[in-house]
Amino acid sequence: MKHIPVLIIGGSLVGLSAALFLSWRGVPNIVIEKHEGSALHPRAIGFTERTMEYFAAVGLGDKIPQVAPGTRLRRAVVESLAGRWLRETEWTPDSAVPGQGDRLTPHTGAAIAQDKLEPILRARAIELGSQLEQGTELISFEQDADGVTALIRSRRTGEERSIRAAYLVAADGASSDIRETLGIAREGVGYLRTIHSVLFRCPEAEHFLARGVQQFEIEQAGLRAFLTSYGDGRWVLMRTDGQALNELELGPFIRTCLGQDFAVDIITTGHWEMAGRIAEKYSMARVFLAGDAAHQLPPTRGGFGANTGIDDAWNLAWKLAMVVDGQSNPALLDTYGAERRPIGWLRHQQTFARPDYAKWLKSPIEPQPLFSDIAMELGQLHRSAAVIGAAGDLPPAAHPNDWAGQPGVRAPYLEMTGPAGRLSTLDLVGKQFTLFAEASTWIEAAARVCAATGVPIVAVQIGKDVDVNRDEVLSRFGITSAGATLVRPDGIIGWRSTGGVPDAHAALSDALHEIASLHGV
């Protein structure tokens, strides 16, 4: 029987991201995927700035084409693609998109179809050591106090074998067999309708994108549909009026929605459930739900679908790494669900509070304040035992600049100069904990804590190790010249001391032990 620290079931976007992030952190893993290659009918196409920060960290910054700064996803209501333009619809109360000029992130989002992104993730994960077994399915699994035993089967040969893992990540989709086996229920608005879609190629229609709109709601008498471009000559057309797509009617239906008799090459058809469901818990013992297995959300202009699952993988990877490495108690893994489930629920609420999806609800939901995309992507608050100082009366999200170094949120992006040239806070926050401070007492304390615990801490002394606008960095981190901020390996601020303390070593040691659930606590 093969033994592995982490077994991942599901090798699509979230499963591949989990494998990639774990391998980058040195955690051996195996991915089991029942299909060969990527689905012919890609689903996700938009990836957020935060997702691109993750991918850049693991070495894919120059492998995934990013959109131009300031780009936002626009949607129009039209009679047909070539027909009368009725109106443009907004997604968020703040339609601005963070870009380089906003100094919130060095990255823009990416518009790349899922079937083009997955091979990039797959290749990098394998390069870093992940083992991928495609055409293989999970038959059953059992967990005990020491691990998980999974029975898998090759769909090509029928051969069955067992794998023993310390932990299992269920990235097996919205209909997750693993979640159902565990008996984990879901809540939310539930099933709304089935959307039937057709993927086709139509290069002649590309010139209609010149106005900057990429998504189109088709409204005609007796017909409702949604059309979006993948930017490579491929389009997907979804029937949103509850009717199925008859194969004989596909061609005429597509041309009716296009509004002109363009040459159309039909690639494939598919269907998906429009629904909102959030798992009541994200883990059970040694099994963790990620992606659609944990939260089924429709694709949105805010990137709340696939990107939320990639966020899950990033959050879980560093925690698994520390536990597998023997540095942390398994209690650290409890913070995964504590942090990610409220975020999944908030994104559910934000999705169905917006006009794009509110119109499909069977009954109205209680009005909720809408957060901007910037707040939802770069300013969400994490609360758990792995964060010290995230009070219960704080909002679940806010503009990044409004947080001023609040523990539980992403560390602020700041440009600076180091010995090797230009860099940013994102370059300094990586696989390890990172301490930012101006006072040398904190730098000395970090060295002592690192030596005592064996947990790597990169200590960055403001004004000495890096050349940066001193007032700006202290303001953005919310500390004085005598204070310090400790950033977790996932880039989330775990703790800060706004000013000086009598014993910096004790304060930092206590904070690290609590955040990382180190042994001995």
PyMOL commands that set and color helices and strands:
alter all, ss='L'
color gray80, all
select helices_A, chain A and resi 13-24+49-60+100-102+114-127+177-182+203-211+247-258+291-293+306-324+330-353+355-358+373-378+400-403+425-428+440-453+470-477+504-516
alter helices_A, ss='H'
color red, helices_A
select strands_A, chain A and resi 2-9+29-33+46-47+75-78+85-89+110-111+131-134+136-143+148-154+160-170+186-201+215-220+223-229+234-239+265-279+283-284+287-289+295-296+415-418+421-424+433-437+457-461+484-487+493-497
alter strands_A, ss='S'
color yellow, strands_A
deselect
rebuild
show_as cartoon
